C-alpha cells in the first residue's frame, strides 16, 4: 500500500516561523518574545526590523481594532522603534488591513511560504565543484557561520553584534546550522529548525561574489537529505522572489503569501 504524503498545511509554516523566532529570542537577552491568545510579538531595544515584529494577531468581536493596533504600535514607538506587522494570505482579515492603514502602516514587502513533502523519493545533494558543506559543532564554527551570514547586511558594528547573538548551539537538537565552503573559504549559510514531522529552513545566504554557482541549491538539498534521513515528512521555508526560483526547481510549492506592513 502506497502511503499518501503529508498534506501541506499553511498553518504549519506560520507555526514553525513563530517557534523559530521564539528560539532566537532565547539566545539573545536583548529580545523579548511574547504570546497571548490574541497576539504573538517580538520586542527589542535593538533597532532592527526583525526584532520588532507583530507575527500574529487575532482581533476579538469586542475589540476596537483600530484603537488596539494604535496602542500596540505606540508601545514600539515609545521605545523609538518602528513596528513590522505580518499578515497571512490564508487567514486574512480585511478589518485588520484597514486598521493597519488607518494607523499609518504601509506595505513594505512580501514573502512566499513554501512547502515540500519529503515522503516520496530520495533527494540528492547537488554537486558544485570545490564545494563542501559542514554542520556546525563548536564555537569557532558558530563564529564563522555568524560572520558569513551577516556579511551581506552592511550593519554597524554595534548592531551586527546584537543581531548575531540569535545564533547559538541548541542543546535540544531542534536547530541545525550549516556552512558551505568553496575551496576552504566560507561562502554560504543555512539553518534548520523544528521537530517531529515538520522542519523549517532559514538563513539561506550566499556571499554576493559567489552567487549563481548553485551554492544555495546545494545547501538546501543537503538540508533536505538530512531531514529525510531523520524522518521529517515536510520541509517548509519563506522565500523572496529571487529565492523562489531556486526552491521551485527543488520541488517546493507556494502555500501562502506573507505580507509586511511597517509603521
C-alpha positions as CSV (number, residue, x, y, z in Angstrom):
1,X,0.0,0.0,0.0
2,X,1.4,3.4,-1.0
3,X,1.4,5.9,1.8
4,X,-0.1,9.2,0.9
5,X,2.2,12.2,1.6
6,X,1.5,14.5,4.5
7,X,-0.8,17.2,3.2
8,X,0.5,20.8,3.1
9,X,-0.8,23.0,5.9
10,X,-0.3,26.8,5.6
11,X,-0.6,27.0,9.4
12,X,2.5,24.8,9.7
13,X,4.5,27.4,8.0
14,X,3.3,30.1,10.4
15,X,3.7,27.9,13.5
16,X,7.3,27.0,12.6
17,X,8.1,30.6,11.9
18,X,6.9,31.6,15.4
19,X,8.7,28.8,17.2
20,X,11.9,29.6,15.3
21,X,11.8,33.2,16.4
22,X,10.9,32.2,19.9
23,X,14.1,30.1,19.8
24,X,16.1,33.0,18.5
25,X,14.9,35.2,21.4
26,X,16.1,32.7,24.0
27,X,19.6,33.1,22.6
28,X,19.6,36.9,22.9
29,X,18.7,38.7,26.2
30,X,18.1,41.9,24.2
31,X,14.9,40.3,22.6
32,X,11.6,39.6,24.2
33,X,9.2,37.1,22.6
34,X,5.6,37.3,23.9
35,X,2.5,35.2,23.2
36,X,-1.1,35.8,24.3
37,X,-4.3,34.3,22.9
38,X,-4.6,37.2,20.6
39,X,-1.1,38.3,19.6
40,X,2.4,36.9,19.1
41,X,5.1,39.6,19.0
42,X,8.8,40.2,19.3
43,X,10.2,43.3,21.0
44,X,13.7,44.7,21.4
45,X,15.6,47.9,22.1
46,X,17.8,46.9,19.2
47,X,16.8,49.0,16.1
48,X,16.5,46.0,13.7
49,X,13.2,45.4,12.0
50,X,13.1,41.6,12.6
51,X,13.4,42.2,16.3
52,X,10.3,44.4,16.5
53,X,7.5,42.4,14.8
54,X,3.9,41.5,15.2
55,X,4.0,38.0,13.9
56,X,0.3,37.0,14.5
57,X,-2.8,38.9,15.7
58,X,-6.4,37.9,16.1
59,X,-9.0,40.5,16.9
60,X,-12.0,39.6,19.1
61,X,-15.6,40.7,18.4
62,X,-15.4,43.1,21.3
63,X,-12.2,44.8,20.1
64,X,-11.9,48.2,18.7
65,X,-9.3,47.0,16.2
66,X,-8.1,50.5,15.2
67,X,-7.6,51.5,18.8
68,X,-5.9,48.3,19.7
69,X,-3.4,48.4,16.8
70,X,-2.7,52.1,17.7
71,X,-1.9,51.1,21.3
72,X,0.3,48.2,20.1
73,X,2.2,50.4,17.7
74,X,2.7,53.2,20.3
75,X,4.4,50.6,22.6
76,X,7.1,50.3,19.9
77,X,7.3,54.0,19.1
78,X,7.7,54.9,22.7
79,X,11.0,53.0,22.7
80,X,12.0,54.7,19.4
81,X,11.4,51.6,17.3
82,X,9.4,51.0,14.1
83,X,6.9,48.2,14.1
84,X,6.8,45.5,11.4
85,X,3.5,43.7,11.1
86,X,2.9,40.3,9.3
87,X,-0.3,39.2,7.6
88,X,-1.0,35.8,6.0
89,X,-3.0,35.3,2.8
90,X,-4.7,32.1,4.0
91,X,-6.0,33.8,7.1
92,X,-6.6,37.4,6.1
93,X,-8.9,39.7,8.0
94,X,-9.8,42.8,5.9
95,X,-10.7,44.7,9.1
96,X,-7.1,44.3,10.3
97,X,-5.7,45.5,7.0
98,X,-7.9,48.7,7.1
99,X,-6.9,49.3,10.7
100,X,-3.2,49.0,9.9
101,X,-3.6,51.6,7.1
102,X,-5.6,53.8,9.5
103,X,-2.6,53.7,11.8
104,X,-0.1,54.8,9.1
105,X,1.2,51.3,8.2
106,X,2.5,51.0,4.6
107,X,3.1,47.7,2.7
108,X,6.8,47.2,2.5
109,X,7.3,43.7,1.1
110,X,6.2,40.1,1.0
111,X,7.5,36.5,1.0
112,X,6.1,33.2,-0.2
113,X,5.5,30.5,2.4
114,X,6.5,27.3,0.6
115,X,6.5,23.5,1.5
116,X,7.9,20.3,0.2
117,X,6.8,16.7,1.0
118,X,9.8,14.5,1.9
119,X,7.9,11.3,2.0
120,X,8.3,10.3,-1.7
121,X,11.6,9.8,-3.5
122,X,15.1,10.4,-2.3
123,X,16.9,13.7,-2.5
124,X,20.4,14.0,-3.9
125,X,22.9,16.7,-2.8
126,X,23.6,19.0,-5.7
127,X,27.3,18.9,-6.6
128,X,29.3,22.1,-7.0
129,X,33.0,21.7,-7.9
130,X,35.2,22.6,-4.9
131,X,32.2,23.0,-2.5
132,X,32.0,21.3,0.9
133,X,29.1,21.6,3.3
134,X,29.6,21.0,7.0
135,X,27.3,21.2,10.1
136,X,28.4,23.5,12.9
137,X,29.6,21.8,16.1
138,X,31.7,24.3,18.1
139,X,32.0,28.0,18.9
140,X,34.7,28.6,16.3
141,X,32.4,27.2,13.6
142,X,29.5,29.3,15.0
143,X,31.5,32.4,14.7
144,X,32.3,31.6,11.1
145,X,28.5,30.9,10.5
146,X,27.7,34.3,12.0
147,X,30.3,36.2,10.1
148,X,29.3,34.7,6.8
149,X,25.6,35.2,7.3
150,X,26.0,38.8,8.4
151,X,28.5,39.9,5.7
152,X,25.7,40.9,3.3
153,X,23.8,43.2,5.6
154,X,26.2,46.2,5.9
155,X,25.2,46.7,9.6
156,X,27.0,48.9,12.0
157,X,29.4,47.1,14.3
158,X,27.2,47.6,17.3
159,X,24.0,46.4,15.5
160,X,25.9,43.4,14.0
161,X,27.0,42.3,17.4
162,X,23.4,42.3,18.6
163,X,22.0,40.5,15.6
164,X,24.4,37.6,15.5
165,X,23.6,36.7,19.1
166,X,20.4,34.9,17.9
167,X,22.6,32.1,16.6
168,X,23.7,29.6,19.2
169,X,24.0,25.9,19.9
170,X,20.7,24.2,20.6
171,X,21.0,21.6,23.3
172,X,17.6,20.2,22.4
173,X,18.7,19.4,18.9
174,X,15.9,21.3,17.1
175,X,18.3,23.6,15.4
176,X,21.0,22.6,12.9
177,X,23.5,25.0,11.3
178,X,25.4,24.6,8.0
179,X,28.3,26.4,6.5
180,X,29.3,26.0,2.8
181,X,33.0,26.2,1.9
182,X,34.3,26.8,-1.6
183,X,38.0,25.9,-1.8
184,X,38.1,26.3,2.0
185,X,36.5,29.8,2.0
186,X,33.2,30.1,3.9
187,X,30.7,31.3,1.3
188,X,27.2,30.3,2.5
189,X,25.0,29.5,5.4
190,X,21.7,27.7,6.2
191,X,19.9,26.8,9.4
192,X,17.0,24.4,10.0
193,X,14.6,24.4,13.0
194,X,11.8,22.2,14.1
195,X,10.8,18.8,15.5
196,X,8.6,16.0,14.6
197,X,7.1,15.8,11.1
198,X,7.8,19.4,10.1
199,X,11.1,21.3,9.9
200,X,11.8,24.8,8.6
201,X,14.7,26.1,6.5
202,X,16.1,29.6,7.4
203,X,19.1,31.9,7.0
204,X,19.9,30.7,3.5
205,X,22.6,33.1,2.4
206,X,25.4,33.1,-0.2
207,X,28.1,35.8,-0.4
208,X,27.5,38.1,-3.4
209,X,30.8,37.3,-5.0
210,X,29.9,33.6,-5.1
211,X,26.3,33.7,-6.3
212,X,24.9,32.0,-9.4
213,X,27.1,28.9,-8.8
214,X,24.5,26.6,-7.3
215,X,25.7,27.1,-3.7
216,X,22.2,27.9,-2.4
217,X,20.7,24.9,-4.1
218,X,23.5,22.7,-2.7
219,X,22.9,23.9,0.8
220,X,19.2,23.4,0.6
221,X,19.5,19.9,-1.0
222,X,21.9,18.9,1.7
223,X,19.5,20.0,4.4
224,X,16.6,18.2,2.7
225,X,18.7,14.9,2.6
226,X,19.5,15.3,6.3
227,X,15.8,16.0,7.2
228,X,14.6,13.0,5.2
229,X,17.2,10.7,6.9
230,X,15.9,12.0,10.3
231,X,12.3,11.1,9.3
232,X,11.0,14.6,8.8
233,X,7.9,14.5,6.5
234,X,7.6,18.1,5.4
235,X,10.1,20.9,4.8
236,X,9.0,24.5,4.9
237,X,10.5,27.9,4.3
238,X,9.8,31.5,3.4
239,X,11.3,32.9,0.2
240,X,11.6,36.2,-1.6
241,X,11.1,36.4,-5.4
242,X,14.8,35.7,-6.0
243,X,14.9,32.7,-3.8
244,X,11.6,31.2,-5.1
245,X,13.2,30.3,-8.4
246,X,15.7,28.0,-6.6
247,X,13.0,26.4,-4.4
248,X,10.6,25.7,-7.3
249,X,13.4,23.8,-9.0
250,X,13.8,21.7,-5.9
251,X,10.1,20.9,-5.8
252,X,8.7,23.4,-3.3
253,X,5.2,24.7,-3.8
254,X,3.8,28.1,-2.7
255,X,1.2,27.7,0.1
256,X,0.7,31.3,1.2
257,X,1.9,34.8,1.0
258,X,3.3,36.7,4.0
259,X,2.8,40.5,3.6
260,X,4.8,43.0,5.6
261,X,3.5,46.3,6.8
262,X,5.6,48.9,8.6
263,X,4.9,52.0,10.8
